[in-house]
Amino acid sequence: MSKTAVVIIPTYNERENIKRTVAAVLEAFTAVSCWKMSILVVDDTSPDKTYEVVRELHKQHSNVELLLNQQKSGLGGAYLAGMAHAFGKLQADVVFEFDADLSHDPKKIPLFLKSIEGGSEMVLGTRYIPGGSMPKNWGLHRKIMSVGANLLISAVFANFKIRDWTSGYRAITKPVYEAVHPLLHSGLFSGYTFQIGFLYYALRKNFVIDPNIAYHFIDRTAGESKMGSEYLVKPLMFIFRMRLQEIMAMRVFKFLVVGATGAAVQLSSLMLYRFLLPTFDIGFFTTFFVASFLSIESAIIVNFILNNGWTFADRKLEEGKKLLKFLQFNLTSVGSILIQLGLAAIGEATIGLKPLFTVPVINFVVETGLIFAVTGILLGIGWNFFAYNKFIWKKK
């Protein structure tokens, strides 16, 4: 039984282009076998009445459909409406995104379908690989903007396998659509942000994506470009917001924030304890040594509370086990304590607590003791992350 593929073409004032675009796509269908092919034009009630041309085309070709939006919904809204109609009423297995101005090469459609048949769940047409290109008549500034934008997105998302994040020539299977489209019903995903956002979520859902269908992008010869200021502003807002959310959700980031908080508690309490404790020197036990120990324990208490409530929130300890785990937490922190106390003791014995410089405004002397403490903290952080994962909040 053959599968169904629908080429979705969003239109707004494309009366001059739509007839030749539909004809070119229908011609490309003749090279496709084992697939039931059709075209769905999604028109935002164009003032130039593009939809009238499509209705006439439907009379001539039964596999050319029209979906008329009563109000302008933009590129993202048009594609989402088209996909819902194609995967629903038309029972499509695959949909294509395709430009109405024939910027995309319809002769590549069989290659997209071949990749789908080979196991891909989403296929990307790409301009920035061998065999692909931008229009020769584009100005240098537009070429730099297009290439630079895609490089920036790759850098921010740390994914250089995708070379063309903004391309609108794609094939998408039903499972990808069903997983991604609930995440895109927001005003943020209008225009070109839709392309970046859809691909971003498909990648995060671990779908099999083929980014290697090269094509030559042809600039429109009729009608007006729909590219506006949102091409730059909204996509930039989206990629940086998503990346920031990813970083903030990372366990290592949370651990470092908690560690920095603990370090601040430790350093401030170290100065406090040194100020409050009487000066004494009984062999190994000096004022600095004891103050260091107390400041470390103060930081441990703060770290335990914050790690349990935030860093390891998905593995939060049961109420009845918190006391036992806190004792274990202290024991696993022994490694960090030994590292830090060892550095403090060795540093004090060999280099000494020598003044480095004075902060005049608050009359505060920075000495080598602070250097010993900071170095010990940094080394202790590495040990703590390993120990907490392995022993306290270990994965069940």
N, C-alpha and C positions, 0 to 999 in steps of 0.2 A: 504494500500500500504506500503510495507516494505521500510525502510530507508537504506541508503548505508553507510558503514564504511570501511575505507581503512587504513591498517596498513602500515605505511611508514618506510622502513628500509634503512638508508643510508649505503653505503659500500665503502670501499677503501682497497683493498688487503684483502678481506674476503673470498677468494676462499675456504679455509679450513672449513669455518663455515656456509656459506650461505645455503648450501643444507639441513643440519640438522635443521637450524633455520627456514627455510621456511616450512619444514615438520612438525615441532612442532607447528607452528602457524596455519597451515592448520588443524592439529588435534584439536586444540583449537576451531576452527570455528564450529566443529560438535556439540559443546555444546551451540551454539548461535542460537536462533530462532527469527524470525521477523526482521532480519537484512540481507541485502545482503553484504557479506563480501569478501574483496579482499586484496591482498598484492601488494604494489608498492615498488620495489627496486630502489633506486636512487644511481647509481654508478658514481663515479668521474673518469671514464675511468681508472680503476685500472691497474697498470702494470702487476699484476698477472692474468688479464683478468677475474675477477669475473663476469663481465657482460655476458661472454659466458655461464657460468653455469646457469645464470638466464634465458637466452634465451632458453636453453634446458628445464628448468623447466616450462617455459611458454607453450612449446609444449605439456607438460603433463597436465598442469593445466591452464585453460583459465583465472582463476582469479588471476594469478600471472603476474604482469606487470613489465616492465623495463623502467626506464627513465635514459638515459645516458647523463651525463654532459661531455662536450668536454674538460673541464679543471677542476682541483681540486678546489672546492668551499668551502671545510670545512663543518663541521657539520651544522652550521647555514644556510649556503648557500644551502646545500643539502636538509635540511628540508623545507626551503622556496620554493625551486623549486618543491619539492614533493607535498607540500600543494597546490601550485598554480595549478599543474596538477590534483591533486585529486579532489579539489573543483571545478575545471573547467571542464576538459574533462571527468573525471570519475563521475562527479556530486555527490560527496560525501556529506553527511550531517555531518559526523564526521571523523576525522583522528586520528590515533595513532602515537605516537613516539615510536620507538622500536629499541633496539640495535641488530646489526647483529651477535654479538657473543653469543647470547642467555643468556645474563646477566639478562634479564627480564623474568619473569614467564608468558608464554602465557596463562596459565590456569586462569589468573586473568582477561582476556579480558571480559568475561561475566559480571564480577562485575563492570567494568568501564561502560559498556553499560547500566547496570541496574541503575547506578547513573545518567547517561544521561537521561534515560527514566523518572527518578524521578524529573527532573528539573535542574540538574547541567549543566553548560555550558562549564566547563573545569574540568577534573578529574586528580588528581595527584597520581601516585604511590609513596609510601613513605617507606623509609627504617627505619626511626627513630621513629616508634610508635610500640606498642605491636603487634606482628605478623610479623614484618619486621626485617631485619637484614643486616649487612654487611658480606662479606665473612670471614670465620674463618681463612683463610690462609693469610689475609692481615696483614702486619706488623703493630706494634703498632703506628709507626709514621704516616702511611697512615690513620689509623682509627682516630687518633687524628686530623689530618689535615682535614678529611672529616667532622667529627662532629663539630670541631671548626669553620670551614668555614661556615657551616649552622647556627650555633649559632651567629656568627658575623653578617651574613646577616640579621637574625631576629632582632638582637639588633639594627643595623643601621637603618633598615626600621621600627622598632618598631612594628613588626608583628610576634608574637610567635604562631599564629594559624597554620602557614605554618612551617612544621618541616623539609622539604626536598626541598630546593630551587634548588638544582643542579641535582635532579633526571631527567633522560631522558625518563622515562616511563609515558606517559601522553595520555589523550584523549582530543581532542579540537574540538569544534563545529564550524560551518562555521561563525556565527556572531562574535565569538571571533577572528578568523583568520582575517576576513575582517576589524575589528577595530584595530588590533594590527600590522599586517604585514607591513603597510606603515611606521611604526615607526622604523622598524628594518633593513632597507636597508642601512647599514653602515658597514664599515670595523670593527667597534668596536664590532659588534655582531657575531664574529666568535667563534667557539669552545663552551666552556661551558658558556661563557657570553651570548650566545643565550638563554640558558635555563632560566637563571636568568632574563634577559631582557624581554623575552616573558611573563613570569609570573608576573613580576613587572608591566608591562603595562596593563595586563589583570586585575590585582587587582585595578589599578588606574581607569580603565574603569568600575569598580563595577560589573563585571560579577560574576555569582554564581559559586564558585569554591569549589569542594569537595577535601580536601587534605588527605583523610583517607583510601585509598586503600593500605593496608600493603602488602609488598612483600619482599622476601628474595633475595638480590642481589647476583648473582652467578658470580664469577670471570671467565674470559675467560680461556679456556683450549687450544685454538689454535690461532695463529696469534699474532700480536703485539698491545699493547695498543696505542691509539692515544693521550693519555694525555701528554701535553707538559707544558712548563713553563707558557703559557698563562692561564692555569688552575687557577693559583694564581694571576698573575699580572693584567691581563685585567679585571677579575671579580671585584677585589678590586678597580680598577680605576672606574669601572662603578658604583658600589654601593655607593661609597663615593661622586662621582660627582652628581648622582641622588639625594642623600639625601641633599647635599649642595644646589642644585637648589630648592628643596622643601622648605627648611628652608628659603632661601632668598626670595622665592615667598610668604611666609606667611605674612599676614597683621601685625600680632603682631611683627614679626621680623623687618619689615620696620618701624613700629611705634617706636620701641625701638631704632633703629638706628637714626631716626629723633629726638627722645627724647634725646638721648645722644648728638647729635649735638647741640640741643637747650640748653642742660645743659652746654655744653662747652662754648657756646655763653654767657649764663647767668653768669657763674662763672668768665669768663674773663672780661666781661663788668662790673660785680660787682666791681672787683678790679680797673678797669679803672675809673668808676664813683666815687668811693671812693677817688681816687687819684685826680680827677679833681674838685670835689665839695668842697666848703669851709666847714670848720668844724662848725657845729651849733647844738644846742640842744634846740628846742622850744617845750617843753612838749613831746608829742608823736612823733613829727617830728624831727628825728635826721638825721645826715648825713648817717648813716648806713641804716636807714629805707627808705629814699628817694632813695639812691643808689640801694637798693634791689628792689624797685618798678620799677625803670628805667631798671634794668637788666632783670627783668621778662618780661617787655613789649618788649624789644629787642628780647628775646628768642621767644616770641609769634609770632612776625612778621616772623622770620625765620621758625618756626614750621608750620605756616599757608602755606607758600610758598612750603615747602618740602612735607607736607602732601597732599596738593592738587595735586602736580605734580607727586608723587611717591606712598605714602602709600595708598591713595584713588584714584589712577589713573583711576580705573574702574568706579568711581563715580565723575569724575572731574567736578568742578563747571562751569556753563555757564558764559561767560564773563560778561554779564549784571547783574549777581547776585553776583559777587565776592565781591564788596564793602559791600553789605548788609550782606553776609555771614562772611566777615571779622569782622564786628561789632558784629555779633552773636558769632563768634569765641572768641572774646574778652570777651563777656558776659559769655560764658560757661567756660572760663578760670578763671572767678572770683573765682570759688571754689578752684582752684589751687593757685591763688594769695592769697586768705584768709588763706589757709593752710600754705603757705610759709611765708607770712608776719606775721601771728600769731606766728609761731615758732620763727621767727627772733626777734619779739618784746618781747615775753615771755622769750626767751633764754637770750637776752641782759639784761632784767630787773632782772632775777633771778640768772643766772650764770655769766653773764657779758662777755665781749669780752676779754677773757684771752688768752695770748700766750700759745701755746702747744709745739711747737718746731720751730727751725729756720733752713732753708736750707742755709748752709754756702756759697755755690757756687754763688748763686744769692742774698744772703743776704735778703731772704724772710721769714717773720714770719707767720707761720700757727697758726691761733687762733680759738677759739670756734665759731666765727662767720661763718667760713667755714663749720663747722659741722652742724650748724643750717640750713644753705643754702642747703647742700647736703641732709639732712633728709627731708626737705620740698620738694625738687625736687622729691625724690623717692615717697613720698606720693601723690604728685600732678600728677605724671605720671598715676597712676591708675585711678584717677578721670578724667583726660583728655581723656584717651582712651574710657571710657564709654560715656563721653559727646560728643566727636567728632562723634562716631558711631550713637549716638541717635539723635543728633540735627543738626550737620553741614553736614556730608556726609552720611546721613541716606539712607538705601537701598530703592530704589523706588519700 
